[in-house]
Amino acid sequence: MISKPVLKILLLYAALLTAAAFALEWLQYQYFSKTYSVEIYVVLIALAFAALGIWVGHRLTARKPRGPFERNSAALKSLGISGRELEVLEALADGQSNKEIGRTLDISPNTVKTHIAKLYEKLQVNGRVRAIEEARTLHLIP
């Protein structure tokens, strides 16, 4: 066990060493901030803009769950999209190629092409991506 006078001296030395370390760090910070003041401000502004960009991006792209998907059957009827065409559209949204869709649905690739052409016509689009976007906008596919 350490005696009280020795403990007081140890604590005093520890406090002095801590104060000296803080003083040296403060002096180094003062030197650093005067030497590189412009760079420090540029970095702080860049960090602020990066944080603002992340926050704005998160706010604009955050998707709130709306609950379970409900297909818009009225739009399906008004557009005249058949059940098989809907299956092809769902497969398109999954990113499958014509051959993969044909294998999945057990139809020929030419039949797939015909269904896709009819879907383009009914959705009034001219490409796969636009067809998927339009179908999602109309709540035909999740």
N, C-alpha and C positions, 0 to 999 in steps of 0.2 A: 504494500500500500504506500502511496506517495504522501508525504507529509504536507501540511497546509502551506508552509512558507515556500516549499518547492513548487507546489501546484500553482500558487499565486505568480511565481516567477515565470513558470511555463506559460500560463495564460497571458501574462503581460507580454512576453516575447511573441507568442502566437498572434496577439492583437497587433503588435508593432509590425510584424512581418506581413500580416494581412493588409494593414494600412499602407505599408510600403508597396505591396503588390498592386493595390488599387491605385495608388498615386502614379506608379509607373505606367499602368494601363491607361490612366487618364491622360498622362503626358503623351503617350504614344498616340492615343486617339486625337488629341489636339494637333499633334504634328501631322497625322494622317489626314485629318479633316481640312487643314490649311493647305497641305500639299496637293491633295486630290479633290478639292471642293467641287469643281465642275463635274468631274466624273461621278462623284457621289450623287449629285443632284440628278444627273442624267439617268443613273441606275435607279434611283428612287422614282423618278417619273416613269421610266420604263416598267418598273414593277407595278406602279399604280395603274398604268394603262393595260398591262397584262391581266391584272386582277379584275379590272372593269370589263375587259373583253370576255374573260371567263364567265363572269357573272351575267353579262348580257346574253352571251351564247347559251348559258344554262336556262335563263328565263325564256328565251325565244324558242328553244328546241325541247323544252321539258314537255313530255307527253303525260297527260293525266289519264289514268285508266278510266274508261267509260263504262266498264262492266262487260258482261258477256256480249259477243257479237250477235247482232240481229240483222239478218239479210233483208234487204229491201225488195220484197216480193212484188210490190207495185211497179217498181222500175224494171224488174225482170219481165213482167207481163207487157208493160208498155213498149219495151224494146224488142220483145219477141225472142228473147234468148232462151234456147232450149236447155234441157237438163244436161245433155252431152256437151253443148257449147260451154255451159257453166263449169263442167268438169275440166274441159280444156283450158278455160280461163284460170281456174284454180291451179292447174299444173303449170301454166305460164307464170303465174305469180310465184310459184315455188322455184322458178328458174330452170325448168326442164327444157331440153331441146325437143324438136319435133319427133325425133326417133324415140326419145325417152317417154314422151307423152304417148306415142303410139304403143310402146311396150306396156306402159302402165294401164292404159285404157283398152288394150287389146284391139287396136285399130291400125290401119296402115298409115304411114307418114303422109301420104297424099290426102287421106281423109282428114288428118290433123290440119294440113295446110288449108283445106276447104273450110273447116270449122274456124280457123284463125281468120281467114279472109272474111267470112261472114261476121265474125265478132268485130273486126275493124270497121266493117260497113255499118253495123248496128250501133257501135259506140262512136262512130264518126271520128276515127283516129287513123293514123297511118304507121303505127309501129308498136312493138311489144310493150315498151316502157309506157308509152302514152295510153295504151289499152289498160294496163294494170293500174295506172294512176286514175284513169277515168272510172274504172270499176270500183276502186277503193273509195273514190269521191262519192259515187252513187251507192255505196255500201252493198255492193254485190259480192265482194270477197273481203275477208278480214285483212 
